[in-house]
Amino acid sequence: MNWISNARIVAIFSVVCLHIAAYAVLNAELGTANWWSGNLYDAATRWCVPVFVMVSGALLLEPRPQEGMKLFYRKRAARVLLPLLFWTAFYLGWTAFKQHWWTPEADPYPYLERLLQGRPYFHLWFMYMIVFLYLFTPFLRRMVQSTNLRQLAALTGASFVLSALSTLSNPDLNTHSAPFFTWFLSYLPYFLLGYVLRKVPVNVPRWLTIAVLLTSIAATAWGFYALALTHDRQTGAYFYDYLSITVIPMSIALILLLRDWNQPLINSRISTHLAELTLGVYLIHPWLIDLMYRYLFTALDFNALWSIPLLATAIYGASLLLTAGFKATPGLRATV
């Protein structure tokens, strides 16, 4: 399925772009041109994590009688647990290095606290969440197998409503304020929807899907600004939440566009290869961003309108090269 590879490629590039745009959102003066550039890029890429979860659901929830629970766990442990352990240790060490050499005057980093919170580094929360999502996947497969698609679609829709209401009722908090071993529950609607969209040919006019996508991006950017202006940026970040009332339709519209345009981005071989490097790019790119900000420049050293996508492209390319190098090295291949 070409759309699965395409989804992984565009989603990981969007993750990199989001993390670079976030620097402008957090550090530029609210309402300036550079801030708005960062806000628009950040808002326009908020579908990236939901798309990853939907792709996982599309691939993993398909009942496979030949793959028992023991085999499933063995395969996912090799794919996820070793990278999680390796990069958790790496980023804790990297944080210690930065604190000792770069900012020795900073407050001590709460290593154990962040580890117990499932956030040893800002991006690793996703790995901690996905481990528990995979843990329950065999049981979800059984549910999917005994449920018809209409019932499953209704359950998915109801789950989205409940998750959105839960997020909306606590606008000052994000979905990661709960204990990390419960995060996967918030992402179950996306996980189930990925499977539903793979099985059900939902025929939505493309113009309508594009209109929903663009409208929800604009609403996310404006909503963040309005709340940040009247309250603060932390409150405004509600609209950046992956289960906000604007990011949910944005993510669904984007995955529908990708699914319905089932052509390889370049060609099937290259797209498949790029998609296979996705995990490594996700794990490596924050380290490269840190190095870039420390020794080269940030998105705010130039006009953020063009510096954000340019720097994102550079970091994405460098992450691809490093991931390919890791995969070519026997002792490191299993970490990416």
Secondary structure, DSSP 8 states (H G I E B T S, - for coil): -HHHHHHHHHHHHHHHHHHHHHHHHHHS-TTSHHHHHHHHHHHHTTTHHHHHHHHHHHHHSS--TTS-HHHHHHHHIIIIIHHHHHHHHHHHHHHHHIIIII-TTS----HHHHHHTT-SSTTTHHHHHHHHHHHTHHHHHHHHHTS-HHHHHHHHHHHHHHHHHHHHH-TTS-TTSS-GGGHHHHHHHHHHHHHHHHHS-----HHHHHHHHHHHHHHHHHHHHHHHHHT-HHHHGGGGSTTSTTHHHHHHHHHHHHHHS-S-SS-HHHHHHHHHTHHHHHHHHHHHHHHHHHHT--GGGS-HHHHHHHHHHHHHHHHHHHHHHHHTSTTTGGG-
